[in-house]
């Protein structure tokens, strides 16, 4: 069975930027919904679901960052999966 190719550092960087932008977008939508609808009950379900999605992205970023440090300890940096706002380019 062929061994799977790991992500390159560049691929980790691109993925980190996209995940950061996705997370930011979900957080913005969550705040928008939380401001427009009640915080409890059935009407709060969409905002809660966005929060769950945001947390899932946070967990994936953490797991991927751990993989990055295992695979490329010399090149790894926390800013790859948690880039500064000005370094977040492209679209989610």
Residue pairs with C-beta under 8 A, 6 or more apart in sequence:
6 67
6 71
7 15
7 67
7 68
7 71
9 68
9 72
9 75
9 76
9 80
12 64
12 68
12 72
12 80
12 81
13 80
14 90
15 64
16 61
16 64
16 65
16 80
16 81
16 82
16 83
17 83
17 87
17 88
17 89
17 90
18 90
18 92
19 57
19 60
19 61
19 64
19 81
20 61
20 81
20 82
20 83
20 88
21 88
21 90
21 91
21 92
22 57
22 92
23 54
23 57
23 58
23 61
24 88
25 92
26 50
26 53
26 54
26 57
27 54
29 50
30 47
30 50
30 51
30 54
33 46
33 47
33 50
34 44
34 47
37 43
37 44
37 46
37 47
38 44
39 47
61 81
61 82
62 81
64 81
65 76
65 78
65 80
65 81
65 82
68 76
68 80
68 81
69 76
79 87
